[in-house]
Amino acid sequence: MVTAGAYRADLSVADPERALADEKRLAGTASAALILGALGYVILFVAFSIFYHYLFHTIFDSLRDASRSAARSTTTRTGGTSTTTVIGGGPADPPHFSPLLLAASGLLQLVQFGLYAVGAIFLAWFYKAAQLARAANLPARRSPGLGTGGFIIPIVNLWWPYQSVCDLFPPGDPRRRVAGRWWALWLCTQFGTLPVMVASFGPIVLGVLVAMIMSGVAVAAAIAARRVVATVAEVHEEVVDRAIGRVR
């Protein structure tokens, strides 16, 4: 329930119900996109672990072969002069990247583009929701435009988005806590490539195992994000009802 007296239940828009309908339409699109985003992160983490495993081992094997080639050179002396004879020498062969490595690289790029699209849809929903919250005079720390930009501005994107999503709710509304769960899981997802990369130095099974764990975190983050979208829609419907004097 919206906290009574915490804000003025009026809307500075000509058609509050139309504004709510537009937000709900984008909320449905964002919820569907988040499902695809969760699948994208599962593919991303698994492909990431395979890509870096084979990349690291290809580079290490190339360096090892070059080192062995250098170690096999011998030096002989003839007539007081020094002559170096290289056995099996010549320049080291360049690293040979397997087809699996190249396929994982291409898949990573495709998935990244898909995740960018999901992020754009989510930000479109957030901007519309922030506009309605501002029209309802809900206190906000920043404008809808700046709040949306806060998702992609380096450094501040570690806490601004959480604050901005909280501002979509009336002050004191206990449903704000859904934003905290979502943001904690989202941050873990964003930093998930680091443990996957480290695990990729070892056996491929270890890398894939860590990738699957991070995939689970990403799926949980997507579920939490969908909960945020649904809860904001619920709260804003209550806000509009109060603004137009409709009591459910």
Phi, psi and omega in degrees: 000140178290134182294122182292139176078357182281344180199166177272121183278065174227159184232127180271049174229152185292323184228086182302322182292325176292319178298319178294319179297320178296318179296317181295324178297314178292329178296319178296319178294318180296319180298319178293319180295326181294330175296315177295325178296321178297316177297321179298320180290326176299311179296319182299310183294318180293314178296325179297316181294319179293316182300310183288329177299308182288328178295311180300314184288329175294316179293316180296320179295322179295317179293322179295317179295321179294321179293319179294323179295320179291325182289339183274000177285142180235152180243127178239155180245132178226118178059038177080357178253153182263129179234128179262123177250121181264122179264120181066027186277213186097165180297145180293144178293144177293155180304139177257114183269125184290157177302326179296321178296316180293323179294319178296322179297315179296320179295320178302317181294318179296316181295322179300317178298320178297320179292326175298320179295317178299317178299320179296320178295317179298318180292327176297318176296314182300317181299316179295318179295321179293325177296316180293319178298321179291320178296332179274005179064028173286132181302133180222144180281343179205165182290163177303319180294314181291324177296321177293316178297333180298340178289337186241357178279122183304153179072297183293342178288003175277340180219335180303312181302320178299314179298317183293323177291322176301325182288353174284348180255153173296150178303136178083356180291122183295343180287354176300335185296342177296332178293322180295317179296315180298315186292323178298316179292324181293318178297318177299322178295317182295327179265008184290338181293335181295305178297328178295318180296315180298316180294336182290346174293332183268204179300150183297330179298320179295316179299316180293323179298312178296322178298321180291324177297314179293330176296321177298321177296319180296319178296317178298322178295320179295319178297317179295323179294319176297325177294321177299312181300315181294320181291320177298318178299320178297314181295316183290332174294320176296320180298315180294319178301318179292323182293323183262005176075025179261124181252128179272000000 
